[in-house]
Amino acid sequence: MDKIAFVVDSTADFPLGWKPPLDLYKLPLRVIIDGKEYRDGVDIDADKLCSLMKEHHSVSTSLPSAEDIIKLFEEIKNKYDQIFVVTLSQKLSGTYNAIRMVIENFNLRNFLLFDSKGAGGKIFYIVARLMKDVLNGKRISQQNVIDYGRECEMFFLLESLEYLKKGGRIGKLSLFLGKLLHLKPVLKINREGEVSKASVGMSQEDAIAKLVNMVASFVEKVPNYVLYGGYGGINMKEKVEQILAKFKRCDGIARVGATVLAHTGPEVLGVLVGKAF
């Protein structure tokens, strides 16, 4: 069997304790705090960023540096027959294009690049399914990525949309923002890879109830399912656990990484439900 590895960017959130069946590398995006750059998961983690955000430091993000991409790819290119790279949605970041340029400019023929059309847990779900396909001897393509993205839903709640608005990652929410007042939207990553509205609650409790109903509706249609949770600030862990406890199974809980937190704020929780595999 060919020697195969996967590469994801640091917006991918993996359940704590999950062990990938194939070699997996993470490429860090950059988090910029008060003008100073940090590599997500290397120089800064979720706890540190949550603390800094609560102190109202200026926070933004940037693509992985070309230097980091080249360094990682040079390090692994001769170790594997094939390397699959899965990035967050092109609608949310230029990471895909930055990696594509490196692959093309260095003529890295054993690298195959995919757009997940997602972020966070959605990348995990897609990569886990792709790894299973590879281990079963199947060829994988961008169409597989699209199909698997459509076989799951990731819903999330934010305390405030201010961070998304500042980061310009609001996608189709732009027209909706002006009408919000104090409503609490349930958001998702749609099929085009943009942040969009799934539902709206009158309060956080109402929004959580709507999120639970949407997950339950998915489970009704797809009784053979997997269910994962994710949270930002440590104070959100209990809330996501309470949501997951309403269902018969929980397959894992992930901590949201620093790059995603920079756009959601610390008060974020999410649930991913998908077809079992």
C-alpha positions in Angstrom: 0.0 0.0 0.0 1.2 3.5 -0.8 2.4 5.6 2.1 -0.2 8.4 2.6 -0.5 11.4 4.9 -3.0 14.2 5.3 -2.5 17.9 6.0 -5.1 20.3 7.5 -4.9 23.9 8.5 -5.3 24.9 12.2 -8.9 25.8 11.8 -9.7 22.1 11.9 -11.0 21.0 15.3 -10.5 17.4 16.4 -12.2 15.7 19.3 -10.0 15.3 22.3 -8.4 11.9 22.3 -9.1 11.1 18.6 -6.3 9.2 17.1 -6.0 9.5 13.3 -5.5 6.2 11.5 -3.0 7.9 9.1 -0.3 10.5 9.6 -1.8 13.9 10.0 -0.1 17.3 10.0 -1.5 20.7 11.0 -0.5 23.9 9.2 -0.8 26.9 11.5 -2.7 30.1 10.5 -1.5 33.3 12.1 -3.2 35.1 14.9 -2.2 38.8 15.2 -2.6 40.4 18.7 -1.8 44.1 19.0 0.3 43.8 15.8 2.4 40.8 16.9 2.0 37.5 15.0 1.5 34.1 16.7 1.1 30.7 15.0 -2.1 29.0 16.0 -1.5 26.0 18.1 2.3 26.7 18.2 2.8 30.1 19.9 -0.8 30.6 21.2 -3.7 28.4 22.3 -7.4 28.8 23.0 -6.9 29.6 26.7 -4.4 32.3 26.1 -6.4 33.9 23.4 -9.6 33.8 25.4 -7.8 35.7 28.2 -6.5 38.3 25.8 -9.9 38.8 24.1 -11.5 39.4 27.5 -8.9 42.1 28.1 -10.0 43.7 24.8 -6.7 43.3 23.0 -6.8 43.9 19.2 -7.1 40.5 17.5 -7.1 39.5 13.8 -5.9 36.6 11.7 -3.9 35.9 8.6 -3.1 33.0 6.3 -0.3 30.5 7.1 3.0 32.1 6.1 4.5 31.0 2.8 7.6 30.1 4.9 5.6 27.7 7.1 3.9 26.1 4.2 7.1 25.5 2.3 8.9 24.3 5.4 6.2 21.7 6.2 5.9 20.5 2.6 9.7 20.2 2.1 9.8 18.2 5.3 7.2 15.6 4.3 7.2 15.5 0.4 9.7 12.6 0.2 8.2 10.6 3.1 4.9 9.8 1.4 3.6 8.6 -2.0 0.6 10.8 -1.7 -0.3 13.7 0.5 -3.9 15.0 0.7 -4.3 18.6 1.9 -7.7 19.7 3.2 -8.3 23.4 3.9 -11.0 25.6 5.3 -13.5 27.1 2.9 -12.2 29.4 0.2 -15.1 31.7 1.0 -13.7 32.2 4.5 -9.9 32.4 3.8 -7.2 32.6 1.2 -5.4 29.6 2.7 -6.4 27.3 -0.1 -4.9 29.6 -2.7 -1.8 30.2 -0.7 -1.2 26.4 -0.5 -2.1 25.9 -4.2 0.6 28.4 -5.2 3.2 26.6 -3.2 2.2 23.2 -4.7 2.3 24.6 -8.2 5.4 26.7 -7.9 7.4 23.8 -6.4 5.8 21.2 -8.7 4.8 19.0 -5.8 3.2 16.2 -7.8 2.3 13.9 -4.9 0.2 16.6 -3.2 -3.6 16.8 -3.8 -5.5 19.8 -2.5 -9.1 19.9 -1.5 -11.4 22.7 -0.3 -13.5 21.4 2.6 -16.1 24.2 2.1 -16.2 24.2 5.9 -14.2 24.9 9.0 -13.7 23.5 12.5 -15.5 20.2 13.1 -16.7 19.9 9.6 -13.0 19.5 8.4 -12.6 16.8 11.0 -15.7 14.9 9.8 -14.6 15.1 6.2 -11.0 14.1 6.9 -12.1 11.1 9.1 -14.2 9.8 6.2 -11.5 10.4 3.6 -9.0 8.5 5.8 -11.4 5.6 6.0 -11.8 5.6 2.2 -8.1 5.6 1.7 -7.6 2.7 4.1 -10.3 0.8 2.1 -8.3 1.4 -1.1 -10.7 3.9 -2.6 -9.6 6.8 -4.7 -10.7 10.2 -3.3 -11.6 13.4 -5.0 -13.0 16.9 -4.4 -16.5 15.4 -5.2 -16.1 13.1 -2.1 -15.3 16.1 0.0 -18.4 17.9 -1.3 -20.6 14.8 -0.7 -19.3 14.2 2.8 -19.8 17.9 3.6 -23.4 17.5 2.6 -23.9 14.5 4.8 -23.3 16.5 8.0 -24.5 19.7 9.6 -22.5 21.9 12.0 -24.6 24.4 14.0 -23.1 27.0 16.3 -24.1 29.8 18.7 -22.2 33.0 19.5 -22.7 35.4 22.3 -22.1 38.3 19.9 -21.8 38.7 16.1 -19.3 41.5 16.6 -16.2 39.4 16.0 -17.6 37.9 12.8 -18.5 41.4 11.6 -15.1 42.8 12.4 -13.4 39.9 10.6 -15.5 40.3 7.5 -16.5 36.6 7.6 -20.3 37.1 7.7 -21.0 35.9 4.2 -24.8 35.8 3.6 -25.4 37.2 7.1 -24.6 40.8 5.9 -28.2 41.7 5.2 -29.4 40.0 8.3 -27.1 41.8 10.7 -28.9 45.1 10.6 -32.1 43.4 11.7 -30.8 41.5 14.7 -31.3 43.8 17.7 -31.0 41.3 20.6 -31.9 38.1 18.8 -29.6 35.1 19.0 -29.0 33.4 15.7 -28.1 29.8 15.2 -25.4 29.8 12.5 -24.0 27.1 10.2 -21.5 26.8 7.3 -23.7 26.4 4.2 -23.0 24.3 1.2 -21.1 27.1 -0.5 -18.8 27.3 2.5 -20.1 30.6 3.9 -21.4 31.4 7.4 -25.2 31.6 7.2 -28.3 31.7 9.4 -29.9 28.4 10.3 -32.5 29.7 12.8 -33.1 32.6 15.3 -33.8 32.5 19.0 -35.3 35.2 21.2 -32.7 34.4 23.9 -29.7 32.1 24.2 -32.0 29.4 25.8 -34.4 29.7 22.9 -31.5 29.5 20.4 -30.2 26.4 22.2 -33.7 24.8 22.0 -33.8 25.5 18.2 -30.3 24.1 17.7 -31.4 20.9 19.6 -34.5 20.7 17.4 -32.5 20.9 14.2 -30.1 18.2 15.4 -33.1 16.0 16.3 -34.6 16.6 12.9 -31.3 15.4 11.3 -31.3 12.3 13.5 -34.9 11.5 12.6 -33.9 11.4 8.9 -30.5 9.7 9.5 -30.9 7.4 12.6 -27.4 6.0 12.0 -25.5 9.2 13.0 -22.4 10.5 14.7 -22.5 13.5 17.1 -19.8 15.8 18.2 -19.6 19.0 20.2 -17.2 21.9 20.4 -16.6 24.9 22.7 -14.5 28.0 22.9 -14.0 29.5 26.4 -13.9 26.9 29.2 -17.2 28.3 30.6 -18.9 27.0 27.4 -18.0 23.4 28.0 -20.8 22.6 30.4 -23.4 24.1 28.0 -22.3 22.0 25.1 -22.3 18.9 27.3 -25.9 19.6 28.4 -26.9 19.8 24.7 -25.2 16.6 23.8 -26.7 14.8 26.8 -30.1 15.2 25.1 -29.1 12.6 22.5 -28.4 8.9 22.8 -24.8 9.2 21.8 -21.8 11.6 21.9 -18.8 10.7 19.8 -16.5 13.4 21.1 -15.9 17.0 22.1 -13.4 19.4 20.6 -11.9 22.6 21.9 -12.2 25.4 19.3 -8.8 26.6 18.1 -7.4 30.2 18.3 -7.9 31.2 14.7 -11.6 30.3 14.8 -12.0 32.0 18.2 -10.6 35.2 16.8 -13.7 35.4 14.6 -16.3 34.0 16.9 -15.2 35.3 20.3 -14.7 33.0 23.4 -18.5 32.5 24.0 -19.0 30.0 21.2 -20.4 26.4 21.2 -21.1 24.1 18.3 -22.6 20.8 17.5 -21.8 18.6 14.4 -24.2 15.8 13.4 -23.5 13.6 10.5 -24.1 10.3 8.8 -22.2 7.5 10.5 -19.3 6.0 8.7 
